[in-house]
Every structure is written in C-alpha cells, then in structure tokens.
Amino acid sequence: MNGKGEDKRAKLIGVYAKVPDSLRDDIVVIVDKEPYTWTTAYLEVKGDTELGKKILKALEDIGII
C-alpha cells in the first residue's frame, strides 16, 4: 500500500493507540456482515491484508479515520 492507503493505516494506528485497553475488545466496525473489534481491525490493517483494506474503507466511511 502506498500514498493515501498508508495515510489511512497511519491514522488507524494513531487512533488505536489512544483507545483504552478496556475498549479494545469492543466491536468498532462491521464488514461483510462480520463484526470486528479494535484489536482485530488493527492487526488486519497492520498486516496489510485484503480484509484490512476493507476495514480501513469502512472506518473511513463512518468517520473514525
């Protein structure tokens, strides 16, 4: 990923760092009818997976990043 995608990844990593540990197991987004927690979203995005790209798009669409 490069350019705009890297910016989105960096934003998510920054937001995730500010999420209290007690909330990281809370659902943050639903993609393809499946719920994902902050931690799962972070790991998928950090790993630059296809699911991570979908998660980034969904988080951008709902205004989290």
Backbone atoms as SQL, in Angstrom:
CREATE TABLE atoms (id INTEGER PRIMARY KEY, chain TEXT, resi INTEGER, resn TEXT, atom TEXT, x REAL, y REAL, z REAL);
INSERT INTO atoms VALUES
  (1, 'A', 1, 'MET', 'N', 0.851, -1.171, 0.000),
  (2, 'A', 1, 'MET', 'CA', 0.000, 0.000, 0.000),
  (3, 'A', 1, 'MET', 'C', 0.895, 1.230, 0.000),
  (4, 'A', 2, 'ASN', 'N', 0.436, 2.279, -0.692),
  (5, 'A', 2, 'ASN', 'CA', 1.223, 3.500, -0.689),
  (6, 'A', 2, 'ASN', 'C', 0.307, 4.711, -0.735),
  (7, 'A', 3, 'GLY', 'N', 0.871, 5.886, -0.540),
  (8, 'A', 3, 'GLY', 'CA', 0.101, 7.114, -0.627),
  (9, 'A', 3, 'GLY', 'C', -1.052, 7.185, 0.341),
  (10, 'A', 4, 'LYS', 'N', -2.247, 7.344, -0.228),
  (11, 'A', 4, 'LYS', 'CA', -3.455, 7.522, 0.585),
  (12, 'A', 4, 'LYS', 'C', -3.701, 6.332, 1.509),
  (13, 'A', 5, 'GLY', 'N', -3.433, 5.118, 1.038),
  (14, 'A', 5, 'GLY', 'CA', -3.612, 3.930, 1.863),
  (15, 'A', 5, 'GLY', 'C', -2.713, 3.944, 3.083),
  (16, 'A', 6, 'GLU', 'N', -1.493, 4.389, 2.915),
  (17, 'A', 6, 'GLU', 'CA', -0.562, 4.495, 4.039),
  (18, 'A', 6, 'GLU', 'C', -1.051, 5.531, 5.040),
  (19, 'A', 7, 'ASP', 'N', -1.625, 6.629, 4.534),
  (20, 'A', 7, 'ASP', 'CA', -2.169, 7.658, 5.422),
  (21, 'A', 7, 'ASP', 'C', -3.288, 7.078, 6.278),
  (22, 'A', 8, 'LYS', 'N', -4.161, 6.285, 5.661),
  (23, 'A', 8, 'LYS', 'CA', -5.267, 5.669, 6.396),
  (24, 'A', 8, 'LYS', 'C', -4.733, 4.704, 7.448),
  (25, 'A', 9, 'ARG', 'N', -3.741, 3.916, 7.060),
  (26, 'A', 9, 'ARG', 'CA', -3.147, 2.974, 8.016),
  (27, 'A', 9, 'ARG', 'C', -2.554, 3.726, 9.201),
  (28, 'A', 10, 'ALA', 'N', -1.828, 4.792, 8.914),
  (29, 'A', 10, 'ALA', 'CA', -1.205, 5.582, 9.980),
  (30, 'A', 10, 'ALA', 'C', -2.264, 6.193, 10.887),
  (31, 'A', 11, 'LYS', 'N', -3.367, 6.663, 10.310),
  (32, 'A', 11, 'LYS', 'CA', -4.446, 7.231, 11.117),
  (33, 'A', 11, 'LYS', 'C', -5.039, 6.170, 12.050),
  (34, 'A', 12, 'LEU', 'N', -5.295, 4.980, 11.504),
  (35, 'A', 12, 'LEU', 'CA', -5.868, 3.929, 12.341),
  (36, 'A', 12, 'LEU', 'C', -4.912, 3.563, 13.470),
  (37, 'A', 13, 'ILE', 'N', -3.644, 3.433, 13.163),
  (38, 'A', 13, 'ILE', 'CA', -2.669, 3.081, 14.193),
  (39, 'A', 13, 'ILE', 'C', -2.630, 4.162, 15.277),
  (40, 'A', 14, 'GLY', 'N', -2.722, 5.424, 14.874),
  (41, 'A', 14, 'GLY', 'CA', -2.748, 6.516, 15.844),
  (42, 'A', 14, 'GLY', 'C', -4.002, 6.497, 16.706),
  (43, 'A', 15, 'VAL', 'N', -5.149, 6.248, 16.080),
  (44, 'A', 15, 'VAL', 'CA', -6.407, 6.180, 16.828),
  (45, 'A', 15, 'VAL', 'C', -6.378, 4.982, 17.766),
  (46, 'A', 16, 'TYR', 'N', -5.917, 3.836, 17.266),
  (47, 'A', 16, 'TYR', 'CA', -5.859, 2.621, 18.082),
  (48, 'A', 16, 'TYR', 'C', -5.001, 2.831, 19.327),
  (49, 'A', 17, 'ALA', 'N', -3.907, 3.549, 19.175),
  (50, 'A', 17, 'ALA', 'CA', -3.012, 3.799, 20.307),
  (51, 'A', 17, 'ALA', 'C', -3.714, 4.576, 21.419),
  (52, 'A', 18, 'LYS', 'N', -4.729, 5.360, 21.059),
  (53, 'A', 18, 'LYS', 'CA', -5.454, 6.163, 22.045),
  (54, 'A', 18, 'LYS', 'C', -6.650, 5.436, 22.656),
  (55, 'A', 19, 'VAL', 'N', -7.016, 4.292, 22.085),
  (56, 'A', 19, 'VAL', 'CA', -8.154, 3.534, 22.611),
  (57, 'A', 19, 'VAL', 'C', -7.714, 2.828, 23.894),
  (58, 'A', 20, 'PRO', 'N', -8.434, 3.045, 24.991),
  (59, 'A', 20, 'PRO', 'CA', -8.063, 2.376, 26.246),
  (60, 'A', 20, 'PRO', 'C', -8.106, 0.846, 26.090),
  (61, 'A', 21, 'ASP', 'N', -7.204, 0.170, 26.777),
  (62, 'A', 21, 'ASP', 'CA', -7.147, -1.297, 26.718),
  (63, 'A', 21, 'ASP', 'C', -8.505, -1.926, 26.997),
  (64, 'A', 22, 'SER', 'N', -9.260, -1.329, 27.899),
  (65, 'A', 22, 'SER', 'CA', -10.554, -1.895, 28.279),
  (66, 'A', 22, 'SER', 'C', -11.586, -1.847, 27.150),
  (67, 'A', 23, 'LEU', 'N', -11.340, -1.058, 26.115),
  (68, 'A', 23, 'LEU', 'CA', -12.277, -0.946, 24.992),
  (69, 'A', 23, 'LEU', 'C', -11.803, -1.650, 23.725),
  (70, 'A', 24, 'ARG', 'N', -10.607, -2.173, 23.733),
  (71, 'A', 24, 'ARG', 'CA', -10.051, -2.761, 22.511),
  (72, 'A', 24, 'ARG', 'C', -10.739, -4.047, 22.068),
  (73, 'A', 25, 'ASP', 'N', -11.514, -4.657, 22.946),
  (74, 'A', 25, 'ASP', 'CA', -12.276, -5.846, 22.554),
  (75, 'A', 25, 'ASP', 'C', -13.699, -5.501, 22.133),
  (76, 'A', 26, 'ASP', 'N', -14.019, -4.210, 22.101),
  (77, 'A', 26, 'ASP', 'CA', -15.335, -3.762, 21.645),
  (78, 'A', 26, 'ASP', 'C', -15.377, -3.742, 20.122),
  (79, 'A', 27, 'ILE', 'N', -16.544, -4.015, 19.576),
  (80, 'A', 27, 'ILE', 'CA', -16.715, -4.001, 18.126),
  (81, 'A', 27, 'ILE', 'C', -16.648, -2.558, 17.637),
  (82, 'A', 28, 'VAL', 'N', -15.850, -2.336, 16.606),
  (83, 'A', 28, 'VAL', 'CA', -15.681, -0.999, 16.062),
  (84, 'A', 28, 'VAL', 'C', -16.280, -0.880, 14.666),
  (85, 'A', 29, 'VAL', 'N', -16.359, -2.000, 13.933),
  (86, 'A', 29, 'VAL', 'CA', -16.823, -1.934, 12.552),
  (87, 'A', 29, 'VAL', 'C', -17.394, -3.284, 12.123),
  (88, 'A', 30, 'ILE', 'N', -18.308, -3.236, 11.172),
  (89, 'A', 30, 'ILE', 'CA', -18.853, -4.455, 10.577),
  (90, 'A', 30, 'ILE', 'C', -18.530, -4.420, 9.087),
  (91, 'A', 31, 'VAL', 'N', -17.894, -5.481, 8.618),
  (92, 'A', 31, 'VAL', 'CA', -17.518, -5.602, 7.212),
  (93, 'A', 31, 'VAL', 'C', -18.040, -6.937, 6.711),
  (94, 'A', 32, 'ASP', 'N', -18.741, -6.908, 5.595),
  (95, 'A', 32, 'ASP', 'CA', -19.327, -8.129, 5.022),
  (96, 'A', 32, 'ASP', 'C', -20.137, -8.906, 6.061),
  (97, 'A', 33, 'LYS', 'N', -20.916, -8.162, 6.844),
  (98, 'A', 33, 'LYS', 'CA', -21.805, -8.718, 7.866),
  (99, 'A', 33, 'LYS', 'C', -21.081, -9.400, 9.031),
  (100, 'A', 34, 'GLU', 'N', -19.780, -9.152, 9.168),
  (101, 'A', 34, 'GLU', 'CA', -18.987, -9.712, 10.269),
  (102, 'A', 34, 'GLU', 'C', -18.478, -8.577, 11.155),
  (103, 'A', 35, 'PRO', 'N', -18.609, -8.709, 12.480),
  (104, 'A', 35, 'PRO', 'CA', -18.117, -7.668, 13.388),
  (105, 'A', 35, 'PRO', 'C', -16.611, -7.814, 13.656),
  (106, 'A', 36, 'TYR', 'N', -15.953, -6.677, 13.784),
  (107, 'A', 36, 'TYR', 'CA', -14.514, -6.673, 14.076),
  (108, 'A', 36, 'TYR', 'C', -14.229, -5.713, 15.223),
  (109, 'A', 37, 'THR', 'N', -13.392, -6.179, 16.138),
  (110, 'A', 37, 'THR', 'CA', -13.004, -5.370, 17.287),
  (111, 'A', 37, 'THR', 'C', -11.867, -4.431, 16.897),
  (112, 'A', 38, 'TRP', 'N', -11.582, -3.516, 17.802),
  (113, 'A', 38, 'TRP', 'CA', -10.442, -2.630, 17.583),
  (114, 'A', 38, 'TRP', 'C', -9.168, -3.438, 17.350),
  (115, 'A', 39, 'THR', 'N', -8.953, -4.451, 18.178),
  (116, 'A', 39, 'THR', 'CA', -7.725, -5.235, 18.077),
  (117, 'A', 39, 'THR', 'C', -7.651, -5.981, 16.749),
  (118, 'A', 40, 'THR', 'N', -8.733, -6.616, 16.358),
  (119, 'A', 40, 'THR', 'CA', -8.743, -7.340, 15.085),
  (120, 'A', 40, 'THR', 'C', -8.521, -6.376, 13.925),
  (121, 'A', 41, 'ALA', 'N', -9.203, -5.238, 13.967),
  (122, 'A', 41, 'ALA', 'CA', -9.040, -4.238, 12.906),
  (123, 'A', 41, 'ALA', 'C', -7.575, -3.804, 12.817),
  (124, 'A', 42, 'TYR', 'N', -6.986, -3.520, 13.952),
  (125, 'A', 42, 'TYR', 'CA', -5.582, -3.098, 13.990),
  (126, 'A', 42, 'TYR', 'C', -4.665, -4.162, 13.385),
  (127, 'A', 43, 'LEU', 'N', -4.847, -5.410, 13.791),
  (128, 'A', 43, 'LEU', 'CA', -3.983, -6.484, 13.294),
  (129, 'A', 43, 'LEU', 'C', -4.145, -6.704, 11.797),
  (130, 'A', 44, 'GLU', 'N', -5.362, -6.641, 11.306),
  (131, 'A', 44, 'GLU', 'CA', -5.602, -6.817, 9.868),
  (132, 'A', 44, 'GLU', 'C', -4.974, -5.677, 9.064),
  (133, 'A', 45, 'VAL', 'N', -5.141, -4.462, 9.553),
  (134, 'A', 45, 'VAL', 'CA', -4.576, -3.300, 8.857),
  (135, 'A', 45, 'VAL', 'C', -3.061, -3.328, 8.929),
  (136, 'A', 46, 'LYS', 'N', -2.526, -3.629, 10.086),
  (137, 'A', 46, 'LYS', 'CA', -1.066, -3.696, 10.247),
  (138, 'A', 46, 'LYS', 'C', -0.470, -4.760, 9.333),
  (139, 'A', 47, 'GLY', 'N', -1.179, -5.883, 9.178),
  (140, 'A', 47, 'GLY', 'CA', -0.719, -6.961, 8.308),
  (141, 'A', 47, 'GLY', 'C', -0.961, -6.693, 6.833),
  (142, 'A', 48, 'ASP', 'N', -1.602, -5.576, 6.517),
  (143, 'A', 48, 'ASP', 'CA', -1.871, -5.165, 5.132),
  (144, 'A', 48, 'ASP', 'C', -2.628, -6.249, 4.349),
  (145, 'A', 49, 'THR', 'N', -3.642, -6.842, 5.007),
  (146, 'A', 49, 'THR', 'CA', -4.434, -7.885, 4.360),
  (147, 'A', 49, 'THR', 'C', -5.563, -7.267, 3.540),
  (148, 'A', 50, 'GLU', 'N', -6.193, -8.084, 2.710),
  (149, 'A', 50, 'GLU', 'CA', -7.350, -7.620, 1.944),
  (150, 'A', 50, 'GLU', 'C', -8.470, -7.202, 2.898),
  (151, 'A', 51, 'LEU', 'N', -8.676, -7.982, 3.957),
  (152, 'A', 51, 'LEU', 'CA', -9.678, -7.617, 4.951),
  (153, 'A', 51, 'LEU', 'C', -9.308, -6.292, 5.604),
  (154, 'A', 52, 'GLY', 'N', -8.039, -6.094, 5.871),
  (155, 'A', 52, 'GLY', 'CA', -7.586, -4.836, 6.450),
  (156, 'A', 52, 'GLY', 'C', -7.927, -3.643, 5.574),
  (157, 'A', 53, 'LYS', 'N', -7.825, -3.813, 4.272),
  (158, 'A', 53, 'LYS', 'CA', -8.174, -2.737, 3.335),
  (159, 'A', 53, 'LYS', 'C', -9.668, -2.445, 3.392),
  (160, 'A', 54, 'LYS', 'N', -10.483, -3.482, 3.501),
  (161, 'A', 54, 'LYS', 'CA', -11.932, -3.296, 3.624),
  (162, 'A', 54, 'LYS', 'C', -12.268, -2.599, 4.941),
  (163, 'A', 55, 'ILE', 'N', -11.572, -2.994, 5.994),
  (164, 'A', 55, 'ILE', 'CA', -11.787, -2.375, 7.308),
  (165, 'A', 55, 'ILE', 'C', -11.430, -0.893, 7.257),
  (166, 'A', 56, 'LEU', 'N', -10.307, -0.562, 6.641),
  (167, 'A', 56, 'LEU', 'CA', -9.918, 0.843, 6.514),
  (168, 'A', 56, 'LEU', 'C', -10.994, 1.636, 5.783),
  (169, 'A', 57, 'LYS', 'N', -11.495, 1.093, 4.703),
  (170, 'A', 57, 'LYS', 'CA', -12.542, 1.772, 3.918),
  (171, 'A', 57, 'LYS', 'C', -13.780, 1.990, 4.776),
  (172, 'A', 58, 'ALA', 'N', -14.199, 0.957, 5.508),
  (173, 'A', 58, 'ALA', 'CA', -15.385, 1.074, 6.353),
  (174, 'A', 58, 'ALA', 'C', -15.169, 2.107, 7.460),
  (175, 'A', 59, 'LEU', 'N', -13.996, 2.106, 8.072),
  (176, 'A', 59, 'LEU', 'CA', -13.700, 3.074, 9.132),
  (177, 'A', 59, 'LEU', 'C', -13.673, 4.503, 8.587),
  (178, 'A', 60, 'GLU', 'N', -13.191, 4.646, 7.380),
  (179, 'A', 60, 'GLU', 'CA', -13.199, 5.965, 6.745),
  (180, 'A', 60, 'GLU', 'C', -14.634, 6.385, 6.446),
  (181, 'A', 61, 'ASP', 'N', -15.437, 5.469, 5.949),
  (182, 'A', 61, 'ASP', 'CA', -16.826, 5.770, 5.607),
  (183, 'A', 61, 'ASP', 'C', -17.637, 6.233, 6.812),
  (184, 'A', 62, 'ILE', 'N', -17.340, 5.680, 7.987),
  (185, 'A', 62, 'ILE', 'CA', -18.100, 6.065, 9.184),
  (186, 'A', 62, 'ILE', 'C', -17.419, 7.177, 9.979),
  (187, 'A', 63, 'GLY', 'N', -16.294, 7.687, 9.473),
  (188, 'A', 63, 'GLY', 'CA', -15.665, 8.856, 10.062),
  (189, 'A', 63, 'GLY', 'C', -14.722, 8.621, 11.228),
  (190, 'A', 64, 'ILE', 'N', -14.305, 7.381, 11.419),
  (191, 'A', 64, 'ILE', 'CA', -13.360, 7.099, 12.509),
  (192, 'A', 64, 'ILE', 'C', -11.947, 7.500, 12.118),
  (193, 'A', 65, 'ILE', 'N', -11.641, 7.341, 10.846),
  (194, 'A', 65, 'ILE', 'CA', -10.322, 7.794, 10.362),
  (195, 'A', 65, 'ILE', 'C', -10.510, 8.740, 9.197);
